[in-house]
Amino acid sequence: MYRFLRRVRLAGPTLELQKRRVLLVITVTWLPLLFLSALTGHLLGGQGLPFLRDIETHVRFLIALPALVIAELVVHQRIPPALKLFVERGVVTAEDNLKFHAAIRAAMRLRNSVPLELALVVFAYTAGHWMWAHKLALGTATWYAVPDGNDLRLTLPGYWNGFVSIPIGQFILFRWYLAIAIWLWLLFRVSQLNLQLSPLHPDRAGGIGFLGGSSYAFAPIVFAQSAVLAGIILGRILHKGQSLVSFNVSILVLIGFFVLVILGPLTVFTPHLVRARRRGLRQYGTFATSYVTNFHEKWLRKGGEGEAILGTSDIQTLADLSNSFAVANEMRMVPFSLNDVVRVAVIAGMPMLPLLLTIMPLGELIDRLIKVMFF
């Protein structure tokens, strides 16, 4: 895909020209549906749900799909610099430098694998198409299909939707899940190296806390899928009479799933962090015991041996030692913080907020928010 985009001048060496790619996917997926729906009389009327009232379709192709395209540049800008930090911070030793770069090259080969991408195309046109036709389609008369017994009879715009627009969207999404799987595989290979983690590093993650922030590169993917689900739920509420409450579990499960997908791969470093924390507490605990014993002997039993206590560096050293031990003791077992979890959950939940308008008017919602803000 990358080589194809370069060849047709839709991407540069560093994945620039993303506006062209966004316009292309909209032109190929959404615009023909608009034209064909107008041609067949399904734009504003016709039998069942007209095209312009199908919010799910507009969210899918005008919001979610462009977000997945934009994610390519975001990931390219954030993930490679994060990998460089492994070397720059000395987490990967000089002895393992060749293995580290070999793992990166292997991941790049997988990302650029033509057979894997062809397999995704086949999967989109088989399992993906079946899932859309049997599980995601509304099942009532719409601009893209009319119920015919247990099956759906596609309209003219429905054929383009089912065999062009939907597969393209699914292919791009599946490609991102493949990328996340490759990211997990790469992190696992890196975790097998002899990493040098410092229990005193101020990031409370041994020096690899940058991984938690780097995972935000996948935020557009989370937002895109959450937006699609929000569109699906809104379609069920508006056109099938279902309530938002009936989707509470699905929304919570989705948010938890995204947190797991984005931050879960980082847990491969947990064994390293556990060992680093245990080693740090043991070493600094022994050192602290020795220093505190000498401090007690000098200042409490012998009275400082005539040395003035005011201005002595011993007390400051004791405080610094206590702070260092506290840092080691507070070291996390995962290279991300609670704030990282909350941010991913917020990104996943943002597209769901407009759904609140289906259970209460906007004025009432604003009134309740004001009351909460001012107690």
C-alpha positions, 0 to 999 in steps of 0.5 A: 500500500505504501509503495502504491501510494508513493507511485500515484503521488498520494504519499511522500517519503514521510507519509505527507500529502495526507489531505490527498489521501483523505479526499481520495477515500471520501471520493471513492467511498462516500461520493458515489453513494451520494450520486447513486442514491440521487440517481435512484431516488434514495437521496431524500426519499424512496422506500425506507431510510434515505441516504442523507438521513443515514447518520451511520454511513456519514460517520463511517465515511466522513469521520472514521475513515479519514481519521484512520488515514490521518493516523498513518502520519501520526504513528509515523511521527511518534513511533520511530522517535520512541524507538530511538529513545531505547538507544539514546537512554541506554535502555538497550545496551551496546551488546544488544544494539544489533539485535534491537535494529534487527527486530525493527527491520523484521517488523518493517518487513511484516508491515510492508508484506504484500501477501499479508495485505492481499490476505486482508483484502480477501478477508474484507471481501469474505468474512468482512462482507458477511459480517456487514450484511448479516450483523451490521446492516439495519435489516429494514428498508434503506437506501442500500437494501430492501429485506427479502425474506432472511436476506437483503436485496441490494439497491444500485448504491447498495452494491457500491456500498457493499462491494466497494465502500465497506470493504475499503473501510474494513481493509484500512481498519484491518490493516491497522489491527495488523500494525498493532499486532506487529507493534506488540510483536516488536515490543515483545522482541525488545523485551527479550533483550538485556534491558538496563532499567533504572529504578531511580528514573523520575518517570517511575517506569525505569526510563521507559515511561515514554512508551505510555505517551507514544501509545497516543499515536494510535488515538485516531484509530480508537476515535475512528472505531468509537465513532463508527459504534456511536453511528451504529447505536444512533442508527438503532435508536433513531430507526429501530426504536432502541434506547441508549441504555440498552447499549451501556454494556457494549459501550463500556466493553468497547472502551475497556477493549481499546484501553487493552489494545492500546496499552496492553502491549506495553505490559510485555516489559512488566517482568523487567520492571518488577526485577528492576524495582526489586533490585533497586529496593534491595540495593538502595535499602542496603545502602540506606541502612548503612548510611542511616546507621553511620548517621545515627552513630555520628550525630546522635551517639557521638554528638557530631564529634564537635562538628557544627550541625548547622550547614552540614551536608549530612542531613541533606544527603539523608533527605536525598537518600530518602527521596531516592528510596521513595522513587524506587519504591513508587516504581510502576510495574507497567510503563504507563500511568493511570493518566494514560489509561484515563486519556485513552478511555476519554478518547474512546468515549468522546464520540459517545457524548452526542448520544446523550442527546437521545435521552435528554434535551440539550438544554437539560443536559447543559443545566445538569452539567452546570449544576455539577460544576457548581455543586 
